Each structure stands twice: as structure tokens, then as C-alpha cells.
Amino acid sequence: MRKDIERRLQLCQSLPTLPAVAMEVLRLCQQEEFDMSELAKIIGKDPALTAKILKVANSPLFNLRREVTKVSQAIVWLGVQSVRTLALSFSLVRGLRKPSQGGFDQDRYWKRSIIAAVAARELAGRAELRSWEEAFLAALLQDIGMMVLRQAAGDEYDALLVEAGDDHLRLVELERAAFECDHAEVGAWMARKWRLPEVLTSSVALSHADSFEEVTGDVQSVTRCVALAGWMADIWVMEDTAQATANARRYSEAIFGMDQAMMEETFEIISEKIPEVSALFDVRFGSPQDIACILDQAREALILLNLQNVQRARQAELAVSRLEQRTRQLEESTMRDDLTGLYGRKRLSQFVEHEFERADYLQAPVSALFVDIDFFKSVNDTYGHQAGDQVLSCVARLLQGEVRPSDLVSRYGGEEFVMVLPGVDATQAHRVAERVRFRIESTPCLLPCGTSLRVTASVGVATHAEQTRFENPDALLHAADVALYSAKNGGRNCVKSHAVAVNHGLHLCSA
């Protein structure tokens, strides 16, 4: 806390004080060894407190099989921890309750505290904690800092309370803006001054936290229960039940990993126990029907939140899918030739490498065709580069029309194209090459000037198959390129295979 806030607290003469019974119980239980009869004696000095403890001991909260008529019996049957917690809880609530002042609404404060205590007890039970009593008492005390700030800051704090209304999160934000601390920190300061056990002090200090790494073991477990219990309590305190349910759900998932079904079950148990516990503390919550109505509103809010989460998840999946599709489109566009729309050498390299490995694994053939437009330079020289571009686009369309979806056609560079045909053997590849050559020869290309121009092409074929196996994909492409060179030397407008090229003495890298 800021030094000036701490100083104001130290100088304040009207801070809440522990009731005498609570102080005696704490003093006794802090001793390493003590006589349980002495605890019974301290409680017995206060008839009202004795009656409360006996009443709760015989209530469904504990489900004892026999009636408890004495505090000493309660200590034996419930245990020292339970009786100590009950004694401290009842004496604290009775001793600290005062008429509402300024913006401080005592009724709402104790409603939230008692419901939080009920919720913390239930959460501790779900977590199978041995110290559920400490969770109950810690939740009951988690907002004690509000009382302390009200006494120390007076009208200044009243203004924050009025502005926040019943919104606990908003109050925390306003406190931090005004004092650079919140009532959880102030409450922990008060708890230390009262010399409360560490588990109670830590639970108060971290009641608004999302992370609990600074505490460990049972203290951390109790602290997590108390923090979540506070947000659950708001469901029965805040006017906006839907918002309170949303807050509770968010913290339930973050702190406890609760799903919707577990939350609904926990809310129902809390709702059932509110009337009984509130009667023990003499705090009015309205009729059982009012409490049940709030529970119904919380259930409806949970269902709506779940539907919204499902919708958001679907929208997120759709957005990711669109982004992935857009990314693929962008990646693909960078691999395509701007003029012809065919893939470029980068995609060719990836494709032929993948199909070469696949052919080896499946013991299947794969063929490569190199296609070169004959006398293309003369087209540019005679008709201009725009005409040349038109011829390239025309030939690209013709080649694309002669392949299957599983094949690939790419522009290798200049007027050269490469076709990769997975699963196609040498005989089939030669047949495809002849069909491509004939299609180019017989199809006129319309130039920008309106003239129709016929061109021819030379084709080189190489096949990676059982009869002829190449060392790698580059060797396969090189073989098709060498075969193309043979076709051009053979008069152009023809098809040559790599075997013919070898027979003519051309260099070929094959295995």
C-alpha cells in the first residue's frame, strides 16, 4: 500500500476491532497445546454464541447422528477447527455489524460475505480440502477492508461506494484509482494487525487475484476457493444477475477449471444452503422463492453464455479458416507466373521432388515433358513483344487443357514449359507429348493486331520408371531437357524421348 494510505489507517481511531470472544478464541487456538475444555469455557461465557454453535451443530450442515447439547460435545463431534471457525464467524459478524453509514450498505455487505462463505465451504468440499472451515471464515472476512476504508477515508470512500453501486469489480477499479490499492490489500493489513492465521490473511489479500503463485499448498487451495466464492456470491447480490454470472463463469474457468454443468450444480447447492446459513447469522435474504428465482436467472445466463461461447468459437474457426485460405492463396500467387498464370520454377521444384519420392515409394512411374515454342524469337521480332506474350498465354492454355488435376504445368522460363505427369509411363508420356505437339500446331493464336498466327513446338520426354531410374528429380528434368535439345536438333515440331537422345550421343545424367 501507499505510505500515506497506511499512515491514515494507523492514525484512524475507529477501525474495526475484534470482539473479546474472538480474541480469546484466537489466542487459545494459536497455542501449540491447549485444553479443549478451556475453549468450551470461553464460548460458554457467551450464551448467544453458545446457542448459535449448538444450533448449527444440530443443523443439516453437519448431519450428526445424535443431538449435541453442550459445546464440549460439539468440540468432540465436530472438531476443534470447526468449533473455532463457528465461534469466530458468529462473534465477528455480531461484533462488526453496525448500522449502515453514508454509501456503505451493511446489509449488502453481509449478504455477499455470508454467501461467499457458503460458496467457499462448498468449493473446499469439492476440492477435498481438510480445511474447509478456514475457507468459510476467510470468505466471510474477505471484504473486511471495505469496513476499514470506510472508517479511514470517510466521505471519500462513500463516494466510491455510491458510484460502484453493487458492482464489486467496479469498486475494486475505483479503489485502485483513488488509493493505488484495493480493499483486499487493506483487509490483509487489518488481518495482520489482528494477528489472524496466515491462511486467512492470504485469502483476504488475494481475494481479487487471478494468480496464486505467491502462496503454496493448502493456503493456495483455500485462497483459490475464497477468490472464486466472492464472484459467485455476486450472483445473489448484484441486480444484474447476467453480468454477475458472466463474471463468476470467467473466474470459475480461470481459477477452478469449472465447466457449465459443474457451475450449475455448485450454484444449486449454494442456493439451497443460503436460507439456513443466513438465518444462523440473522441476515435476511428474502424468501426461498426469491433466492430460487435468482438461481433460475443464473442458469439462463449460463446457457446464454455457453451459446455465445459456442458462436464465438465457430466464428473464430471460420476466421482462422479464411485466414488460412487467404494465406494459401497468397502463397500460391507468389508461385505463379504473372503472364500465363502457370506455376513457376519454385512450385515445379517442390512438385517434382514430392512426386519423385512418391514414385519410388509406390514403385510407380513419373514422367516429365519439356515443351519449347519453335522460332519464338522471330515472333517477337516480327510482331512485337505483346504478340509474343499472347502466344505464350495461348500455348499455356493449350497445355493446361491437356493435363489431369493431378498433373502440373509450369513455365520454366522464356518460351519453355515443363509438364510433370505422375503415374504416367514412357509410352503414355510419349502419347501425351504427341497430342500436345499436335494441339499447338493446329490451334491458331489470335494476336493483338487481329492476325491469327500458328506456331509449333518441340517436346522432350523423360520417364522415371522401372526400366530407367534417375538418381534424383533434377536428373529427371535434365533428361527431359536433353531430349528437347534432341528434338530441336531433329528439325523441331517433333517429340523425342531421352532414350533417343542417348542413342544420338547427347549427354544424359541417368542411373
C-alpha positions in Angstrom: 0.0 0.0 0.0 1.0 3.6 -0.4 2.6 5.1 2.7 0.0 7.8 3.0 -2.9 5.3 3.0 -1.1 3.1 5.5 -0.5 6.2 7.7 -4.2 7.2 7.5 -5.1 3.7 8.6 -2.6 3.7 11.5 -3.9 7.1 12.7 -7.6 6.1 12.4 -9.1 5.6 15.9 -12.3 3.9 14.7 -11.0 0.9 12.9 -13.0 -2.3 13.4 -11.8 -4.3 16.4 -12.1 -8.0 17.2 -14.8 -8.9 19.7 -13.4 -10.1 23.0 -14.6 -13.6 22.5 -13.0 -13.8 19.1 -9.7 -12.5 20.5 -9.8 -15.1 23.3 -10.5 -17.9 20.9 -7.7 -16.9 18.6 -5.3 -16.6 21.5 -6.2 -20.0 22.7 -6.0 -21.7 19.3 -2.6 -20.2 18.5 -1.1 -22.1 21.4 0.6 -25.3 20.4 -1.2 -27.2 23.2 -4.4 -26.2 24.9 -7.2 -27.8 26.9 -10.3 -28.2 24.8 -12.4 -27.6 27.9 -10.9 -24.1 28.1 -12.3 -23.4 24.6 -15.7 -24.7 25.7 -15.4 -22.4 28.7 -14.6 -19.3 26.7 -17.5 -19.9 24.3 -19.8 -20.8 27.3 -19.3 -17.2 28.7 -21.5 -16.0 25.8 -24.9 -17.6 25.9 -25.9 -16.2 22.5 -22.7 -17.6 20.9 -23.3 -21.0 22.6 -26.8 -21.2 21.3 -25.6 -20.4 17.8 -23.0 -23.1 17.8 -25.3 -25.7 19.2 -27.9 -24.8 16.6 -25.6 -25.1 13.7 -24.1 -28.3 15.1 -27.5 -29.9 15.0 -28.4 -28.5 11.6 -28.2 -30.3 8.2 -24.9 -28.6 7.6 -23.2 -31.3 9.7 -25.7 -34.1 9.6 -24.7 -35.5 13.0 -26.5 -38.7 14.1 -27.0 -37.6 17.6 -28.2 -34.3 19.3 -25.5 -32.1 20.6 -26.5 -30.3 23.8 -23.1 -29.0 25.1 -20.2 -27.0 23.5 -17.9 -29.7 24.8 -19.8 -32.3 22.8 -19.7 -30.1 19.7 -15.9 -29.9 20.0 -15.7 -33.7 20.3 -18.1 -34.4 17.4 -17.2 -31.5 15.1 -13.5 -31.0 15.9 -11.6 -28.0 17.3 -11.2 -26.4 13.9 -15.0 -26.4 13.1 -16.0 -25.1 16.5 -13.2 -22.4 16.4 -14.4 -21.3 13.0 -18.0 -21.1 14.1 -17.1 -19.2 17.2 -15.0 -16.7 15.3 -17.6 -16.4 12.5 -20.6 -15.7 14.7 -18.7 -13.4 17.1 -17.1 -11.4 14.2 -20.4 -10.9 12.4 -22.2 -9.9 15.5 -19.4 -7.6 16.7 -18.7 -5.9 13.4 -22.3 -5.4 12.2 -23.3 -1.8 12.6 -26.0 0.4 11.1 -25.3 1.5 7.5 -23.4 4.8 7.1 -23.0 7.0 4.1 -22.7 4.9 1.0 -21.8 1.7 3.0 -24.7 -0.7 2.8 -24.2 -3.1 5.7 -27.0 -5.5 4.6 -25.5 -5.9 1.1 -22.0 -6.3 2.6 -23.0 -9.2 4.9 -25.2 -10.8 2.3 -22.2 -11.0 0.0 -19.8 -12.2 2.8 -22.2 -14.9 4.1 -23.0 -16.2 0.6 -19.3 -16.2 -0.2 -18.6 -18.2 3.0 -21.2 -20.8 1.9 -19.7 -20.9 -1.6 -16.2 -21.3 -0.2 -17.2 -24.1 2.0 -18.8 -25.9 -1.0 -15.8 -25.3 -3.2 -13.4 -26.5 -0.5 -15.5 -29.7 -0.2 -15.3 -30.2 -3.9 -11.6 -29.8 -3.8 -11.5 -32.3 -0.9 -9.7 -29.8 1.4 -9.4 -30.7 5.0 -9.5 -27.0 6.0 -13.0 -26.2 4.7 -13.6 -24.3 8.0 -10.8 -21.9 7.2 -12.2 -21.4 3.7 -15.6 -20.5 5.2 -14.1 -18.0 7.7 -11.7 -16.5 5.1 -14.6 -15.9 2.7 -16.6 -14.3 5.5 -13.7 -11.9 6.1 -12.5 -11.3 2.5 -14.2 -7.8 2.3 -13.3 -6.6 5.7 -11.1 -4.0 4.0 -14.2 -2.2 2.9 -15.1 -1.5 6.5 -11.6 -0.4 7.2 -11.5 2.0 4.2 -15.0 3.4 5.2 -13.6 4.3 8.6 -10.3 5.7 7.4 -11.5 7.6 4.2 -15.0 8.5 5.2 -16.8 10.6 2.7 -14.2 10.0 0.0 -14.8 6.2 0.2 -18.6 6.8 0.4 -18.4 8.5 -3.0 -16.7 5.4 -4.5 -19.3 3.1 -2.9 -22.2 5.2 -4.4 -20.5 5.2 -7.8 -19.8 1.5 -7.8 -23.3 0.5 -6.6 -23.5 -3.3 -6.4 -20.7 -3.9 -8.9 -17.8 -5.3 -6.9 -15.4 -5.3 -9.9 -16.1 -1.6 -10.5 -15.5 -0.8 -6.8 -12.1 -2.5 -7.0 -11.2 -0.4 -10.0 -12.3 2.8 -8.3 -10.3 2.0 -5.2 -7.2 1.3 -7.1 -7.6 4.6 -9.0 -8.2 6.6 -5.8 -5.8 4.9 -3.3 -3.5 2.8 -5.5 -4.7 -0.2 -3.6 -8.0 -2.0 -3.1 -9.9 -3.2 -0.1 -8.3 -6.7 -0.4 -4.9 -5.2 0.4 -6.3 -3.1 3.2 -8.2 -6.1 4.6 -5.0 -8.1 4.6 -3.3 -5.3 6.5 -6.1 -5.4 9.1 -5.9 -9.2 9.3 -2.2 -9.0 10.1 -2.9 -6.4 12.7 -5.4 -8.7 14.3 -2.8 -11.5 14.1 -5.0 -13.8 12.2 -3.5 -17.1 10.8 -1.6 -16.9 7.5 -4.3 -18.7 5.6 -6.9 -16.1 6.5 -4.6 -13.2 5.8 -3.5 -14.6 2.4 -7.1 -15.4 1.4 -8.1 -11.8 2.1 -5.1 -10.4 0.3 -5.7 -12.4 -2.8 -9.5 -12.4 -3.0 -9.4 -10.4 -6.2 -6.4 -12.2 -7.8 -6.2 -14.3 -10.9 -2.9 -15.9 -10.0 -2.0 -17.5 -6.6 1.7 -18.4 -7.2 2.9 -16.4 -4.2 1.2 -18.9 -1.8 1.5 -22.7 -1.9 0.0 -25.9 -0.5 -3.2 -25.8 1.5 -3.0 -22.0 1.7 -3.1 -21.7 -2.0 -6.1 -24.1 -2.3 -8.1 -22.2 0.3 -7.2 -18.9 -1.3 -8.4 -20.0 -4.7 -11.7 -21.2 -3.2 -12.2 -17.8 -1.4 -11.5 -15.8 -4.5 -14.0 -17.7 -6.6 -16.6 -17.7 -3.8 -16.7 -13.9 -3.8 -17.5 -13.7 -7.5 -20.2 -16.5 -7.1 -21.8 -14.5 -4.2 -22.4 -11.6 -6.5 -25.0 -13.6 -8.4 -27.3 -13.2 -5.4 -26.2 -9.6 -4.6 -25.9 -7.8 -7.9 -29.0 -6.5 -9.6 -27.6 -7.5 -13.0 -27.6 -11.3 -12.5 -26.5 -12.0 -16.0 -23.3 -9.8 -15.6 -22.6 -11.4 -12.2 -23.0 -14.9 -13.7 -20.6 -13.9 -16.6 -18.0 -12.7 -14.0 -18.4 -15.9 -12.0 -18.1 -18.1 -15.1 -14.9 -16.3 -16.2 -13.3 -16.7 -12.8 -14.6 -20.3 -12.4 -12.9 -21.3 -15.6 -9.7 -19.4 -14.8 -9.3 -20.3 -11.2 -11.0 -23.7 -10.8 -11.4 -25.0 -14.4 -15.1 -25.5 -13.9 -17.4 -26.3 -16.8 -21.1 -25.3 -17.1 -22.5 -28.4 -15.5 -20.3 -28.2 -12.5 -21.1 -24.5 -12.1 -24.9 -25.1 -12.2 -24.6 -27.9 -9.6 -22.5 -25.6 -7.3 -24.9 -22.7 -7.7 -27.8 -25.0 -6.8 -26.1 -26.3 -3.6 -25.3 -22.7 -2.6 -28.9 -21.6 -3.2 -30.2 -24.4 -1.1 -27.9 -23.5 1.9 -28.4 -19.7 1.8 -31.6 -19.6 3.8 -30.3 -21.9 6.6 -26.9 -20.1 6.9 -28.4 -16.6 6.7 -30.8 -17.5 9.5 -27.9 -18.5 11.7 -26.3 -15.1 11.1 -29.6 -13.2 11.4 -29.2 -11.7 7.9 -32.3 -11.5 5.7 -32.1 -12.6 2.1 -35.7 -12.6 1.1 -37.9 -15.6 0.6 -36.8 -19.0 -0.6 -38.7 -18.2 -3.8 -36.7 -15.0 -4.3 -33.4 -17.0 -3.9 -34.6 -19.7 -6.3 -35.6 -17.1 -8.8 -32.1 -15.7 -8.8 -30.8 -19.2 -9.3 -33.1 -19.6 -12.4 -31.8 -16.3 -13.8 -28.2 -17.5 -13.3 -29.0 -20.8 -15.1 -30.5 -18.9 -18.0 -27.4 -16.6 -18.1 -25.1 -19.7 -18.1 -27.0 -21.2 -21.0 -26.8 -17.9 -22.9 -23.1 -17.6 -22.2 -22.5 -21.1 -23.4 -24.3 -20.4 -26.6 -22.3 -17.2 -27.1 -19.1 -19.0 -26.4 -20.0 -21.7 -29.0 -20.9 -19.0 -31.5 -17.6 -17.2 -30.8 -15.7 -20.4 -31.2 -17.4 -21.1 -34.5 -16.7 -17.5 -35.7 -13.0 -17.9 -34.6 -12.8 -21.2 -36.5 -14.3 -19.6 -39.6 -11.9 -16.6 -39.3 -8.9 -18.9 -39.0 -10.1 -21.0 -41.9 -10.5 -17.8 -44.0 -7.1 -16.6 -43.0 -5.5 -20.0 -43.8 -7.3 -19.9 -47.2 -6.1 -16.4 -47.9 -2.6 -17.3 -46.8 -2.6 -20.3 -49.2 -3.9 -18.1 -52.0 -1.2 -15.5 -51.3 1.5 -18.3 -51.2 0.1 -19.8 -54.4 0.0 -16.4 -56.2 3.7 -15.8 -55.4 4.4 -19.2 -57.1 2.6 -18.4 -60.3 3.8 -16.7 -63.4 2.1 -13.3 -63.9 1.7 -13.6 -67.6 0.5 -17.2 -68.1 -1.0 -18.0 -64.7 1.1 -21.2 -64.6 3.2 -22.2 -61.7 6.8 -21.1 -61.8 10.0 -23.0 -61.1 9.7 -22.9 -57.3 6.5 -24.8 -57.3 7.8 -27.1 -60.0 10.8 -28.0 -57.9 8.5 -28.8 -54.9 6.1 -30.8 -57.0 8.6 -32.9 -58.9 10.6 -33.7 -55.7 7.4 -34.9 -54.0 6.2 -37.0 -57.0 9.7 -38.4 -57.5 9.8 -39.7 -53.9 6.2 -40.9 -54.1 7.1 -42.8 -57.3 10.0 -44.5 -55.6 7.9 -45.4 -52.6 5.0 -46.8 -54.7 7.2 -48.3 -57.4 5.2 -46.2 -59.9 6.4 -44.2 -62.9 6.6 -40.4 -63.2 7.2 -38.5 -66.5 8.5 -35.0 -67.3 7.9 -33.2 -70.6 9.9 -30.1 -71.7 8.0 -28.1 -74.3 9.7 -25.3 -76.3 7.9 -23.0 -78.8 9.8 -23.1 -82.1 11.3 -19.9 -83.6 9.8 -17.8 -80.8 12.3 -15.1 -81.3 11.0 -14.4 -84.8 7.5 -13.9 -83.4 8.8 -11.1 -81.1 10.9 -9.7 -83.9 8.1 -9.7 -86.5 5.0 -8.9 -84.5 6.4 -7.4 -81.3 6.6 -8.5 -77.6 2.9 -8.1 -77.0 2.3 -10.6 -79.7 4.9 -12.9 -78.1 3.2 -12.6 -74.8 -0.1 -13.5 -76.5 1.5 -16.6 -78.0 2.9 -17.7 -74.6 -0.5 -17.3 -73.0 -2.2 -19.2 -75.8 0.3 -22.1 -75.5 -0.1 -22.1 -71.7 -3.9 -22.6 -72.0 -3.4 -25.4 -74.5 -1.0 -27.2 -72.2 -3.3 -26.7 -69.2 -6.1 -28.2 -71.2 -4.2 -31.5 -71.9 -3.4 -32.5 -68.3 -5.3 -34.1 -65.4 -5.9 -32.4 -62.0 -3.1 -34.5 -60.5 -0.5 -33.2 -63.1 1.4 -29.9 -63.1 2.2 -27.5 -65.9 4.7 -24.8 -65.2 6.5 -22.0 -67.1 10.2 -22.9 -66.9 11.5 -19.7 -68.4 11.2 -17.7 -71.7 9.3 -19.9 -74.2 9.9 -23.2 -72.3 7.3 -25.1 -70.3 7.5 -28.2 -68.2 4.8 -30.8 -67.6 5.0 -33.4 -64.8 2.8 -36.4 -65.1 2.6 -38.7 -62.0 1.8 -42.3 -62.7 2.4 -42.0 -66.5 4.9 -44.4 -68.1 7.2 -43.8 -71.1 4.7 -44.9 -73.7 1.8 -42.9 -72.3 4.0 -39.9 -71.8 5.1 -40.0 -75.5 1.4 -40.2 -76.5 0.6 -37.1 -74.4 3.6 -35.3 -75.9 2.4 -36.0 -79.4 -1.1 -34.8 -78.5 0.3 -31.6 -77.1 2.5 -31.0 -80.1 -0.4 -31.6 -82.5 -2.7 -29.3 -80.5 -0.2 -26.5 -80.6 0.4 -26.9 -84.3 -3.3 -27.0 -85.2 -4.5 -24.2 -83.0 -4.0 -20.6 -84.2 -3.2 -17.9 -81.7 -5.1 -14.6 -82.0 -2.6 -11.6 -81.8 -3.5 -8.2 -80.5 -3.4 -6.8 -84.1 -6.2 -9.2 -85.1 -3.9 -11.6 -87.0 -4.1 -15.4 -86.4 -0.7 -17.0 -86.0 0.1 -20.7 -86.0 3.2 -21.8 -84.1 4.8 -25.2 -83.5 6.6 -26.7 -80.5 9.4 -29.3 -79.8 8.9 -31.7 -76.9 11.4 -33.7 -74.9 10.2 -36.6 -72.7 11.8 -38.5 -69.8 10.3 -41.1 -67.6 11.5 -42.3 -64.2 10.3 -45.9 -64.1 11.5 -49.5 -63.5 13.3 -49.6 -66.8 15.1 -46.3 -66.4 15.7 -44.9 -62.9 17.2 -41.5 -62.2 19.3 -40.5 -59.2 17.1 -37.6 -58.3 14.4 -35.2 -59.6 16.9 -32.8 -61.1 18.3 -35.7 -63.2 14.8 -36.5 -64.5 14.3 -32.9 -65.5 17.7 -32.7 -67.1 16.9 -35.8 -69.1 13.7 -34.3 -70.5 15.7 -31.1 -71.3 18.3 -33.1 -73.2 15.6 -34.9 -75.1 14.1 -31.5 -76.0 17.5 -30.4 -77.3 17.5 -33.6 -79.5 14.0 -32.7 -80.8 15.2 -29.2 -81.8 18.2 -30.6 -83.5 16.0 -33.1 -85.2 14.1 -30.5 -87.1 11.7 -29.1 -84.5 7.9 -29.7 -84.3 8.6 -33.2 -83.1 8.8 -35.3 -79.9 12.0 -37.0 -78.7 12.5 -39.3 -75.6 15.6 -39.3 -73.5 16.4 -42.8 -74.9 16.6 -41.4 -78.4 18.8 -38.6 -77.1 21.2 -41.1 -75.6 21.4 -43.0 -78.8 22.4 -39.8 -80.6 25.2 -39.3 -78.2 23.8 -36.4 -76.1 24.9 -36.2 -72.5 22.3 -37.6 -70.1 22.6 -38.0 -66.3 20.7 -41.2 -65.5 21.2 -44.2 -63.3 
